[in-house]
Amino acid sequence: MATTFRLRPGDKVSELELARQLGVSRTPVREALNRIAAEGFLVATPNRGYTVRALDAKQLMALYEYRATVELGVVRLVCARATDQELADLARLVDDSRDEPDTDAQALKLLSRDEAFHEHLAGLTGNPEFLRSVRSINERLRFPRWIDLRVRRTETRNDHPEIVRALQTRDQAIVHALMSQHIEKHLDHVVELTRAGYAEIYTGNALAEYAESRFTEADGDSAVL
């Protein structure tokens, strides 16, 4: 609900209402809210509780800048540490990610595969801190990346195969350049993404609907088990 902006920007979060909605006691909800606020999804105000973070262009710029720093470190280490077999496995992974996002369903699938690629890449560093950071970044940028896929479908290009080929040559300079381009191409239209994001939040929010349907499916499966 926080990552997909089902909880809308600026809204006050009611611990009691969430507990009732989720069918749990207030204690785990309070613990979850503390953690989610620490991860940047909510704003905690003393004696006033929590409000949902804004979808802010300046914050998105900061997140993309942070992402670039982390992921450039990732590819540097992968160049040095990953085995040829691990990179061959990564190449097979990206071969399954060539769908064109002509529909919302395809865009959602592509978003999931994009996150999986970057997390798989971080795992190849052998350093769990990089994987933890990339997962956190993926969560915090999930909604704007989804909006990006929706508003620029005809311009979307999958850079992953080219990045993997460069990794297989162990050419750090080329890999560094490709990853920089892959991330920085989003920065040119951050303001546009912010505007489109607010429109999506208040007129449907397909990402939230999709996430909730997946959660319901998983909950149903666990109930059966």
N, C-alpha and C positions, 0 to 999 in steps of 0.2 A: 504493500500500500504506500510505503514511503518512497521507494525507488521509482515507482511508476506514476507518482503524483495522483493516485486515487485519493490520498489526503492532499487537499488543494493548498497551494501557497498562501501563507498567512493565516490559515485556519488554526484555531486553538484545538489541541488534542485532548479529549476527555478520557482520562484513565478509566473512569467508571463505565463510560459508554463502550470503550474498546473491550473491556473485560466482559461486558454483557454480550457484545457482538460476537466475540470469539469463544464464548462459553467457558471462560477460565476465571480464576480468582484475580484480584487486583495485584497480588504480589508479583507473579511472573510478568504481568503487563508493565508494572513499574520498572522491573529489572530490564525488560526489553527496551522501554523508552529511554532509560539511562544510556544503554549501549548504542541505540540508534542515534541519539543526540551526540554522543561522543564521536560517532562516525560521520557526523555532519549533515544528517538528513532532517534533524529537528533543531530548533533553537530553544534552549532552556533558559527560563527567566525566573530568578528566585521569587518564591511565594506566588508565582503566577502560572507555573506549569510549563507546558510545551506548545510551541507553534511550529507549523510546517515551514521549512526553508523556502525562500523565494527561488524562482527560476531566473537567475540573474546573469546577464552577459559577462560582467566582470568576473563573477565566480567561475563561469564556464571557461573563460580565458585562463584563469589560474589553474583549473583542473587539467586543461589540455597541456599547459606548460609543465605541470608536474608529471603528467603522463609521458610526455616526450622525454623528460629526464630519466624516468624509471625505465622506459622501454628501450632507450638507447643503451642503457647499462645492460639490459637483458641481452640484446643481440650481440653486444661485445663479448659477454661471457659465453653465450651459445657458440659463437664462432670459435672460441678457444677450447670449449669443454665438450660439446655434443659429439657423439660418435657419428660415423657415416650412416650407420643403421638407424639411429634416432632421427637423423635428418631425412632419411628415406621414408620413414614412417610419417614424419611431418608433411612431406610432399604428398603422400597418399591422402592425408587428412584434408589438405587444401583442394585436392581434386574433387572432393565431395561438396565443395562450397562454391560452385560456379553458377548457381541459380540466378536468374535475373529477377529483381524485386518488382515484378509487374503488378502484384497484388499485395494487400496487407499481409496475407498469410505467408507469402514468399519473403516479404521484407522481415517479418518476425523470425522466420527460420534463418535467414541470412544473418540477422543480428545475433542470434544464439550461436551460430557457427563462428562468427567473428570473435565473440568473446571466448569461445572454446579455443580458437587458434592462439590468441594472445596468452591465455592461461597455460596452454600446452607449451608454448615457447618459453614462458617464464619457468616452467617446471624443468626444462632442459638445462637451466643454469646450475642446478644442483643446490641452489640456495633458497630455502623455504620463505625467506623474507621477501624475495622478489615476487614469488607466487602470491603471497598474502597481499602485497601492495597492488599487484595487477588485478586481483579479484576485487579489492576495495574500489579501485578506479573504475572497473567495469560496472560495478553497481551504481556508482555515483554519476557515471556518464551514460547509463543505459537509456534513460529517457531522451536526452538530446540526440544520441546516436540513432535512436529509433525515428525521431522526427526528421533527421537528416536523410535517412533512407526513404522516407515517405515523400519529402518535398523535392528530392533530387534524384528520383528513380532513373531518369534518362541519362544522368551524368555519373551514376554510380559505377565505379570500376574496382574490380577485385585485385588489389596489389599483392595479395599473399603469395601467389605462385612465384612472382618475380623476386620477392624477398627470400623465399626458400631457396631458389636457384642461386642467389648470391651467397646465402649461408653455406651452401654446398661447395662453393668455390673458396670459402674461408677468406673472402675479400672484405675486411672490416670497413674499409672506406666506402665501398659501394653499398654494403648493408646499412651502414649509418645513414647514407644519403637517402636510400629508399624508405627507411623507417621514418626519417624526418619528414619526407614528403607525404607519407601515408597519414601521419598525424596532423601535420600543419595545414593540410588542404582544408580542414574543417574550420580553421581560424578565420578564414576570409568571410564567412557568413554566420558568425556567432550571433550577431544581432538578429538576423533573419530567423535563425533557429529559435531564439528566445520568443520572438513574436509568434511564430508558428506553433511553438510548444504551448503557449498560453491558450491559443485558439483550440488546440487539441484537448487540453485539460478540461475545457468548459463545453466542448461540443462532441463528446463521445469517448475519447481516450481508449482506443483499441488496444494499446499495450497493457493497460490495467485490466481490461476485460480478458485478454489472453492469459495474463499471469494468474488471474483469479480462477480461470477455468482449469489451468494446469494444477494449481493448488488443490482445487476440489477433486480432480482426478486422483492426485497423489493421496489425498486424505481418504478417498473411497477405497483405493487399493490397500492402504494400511489397515483400514477397518476390516477388509475381507481377510487379510492375512492374520 
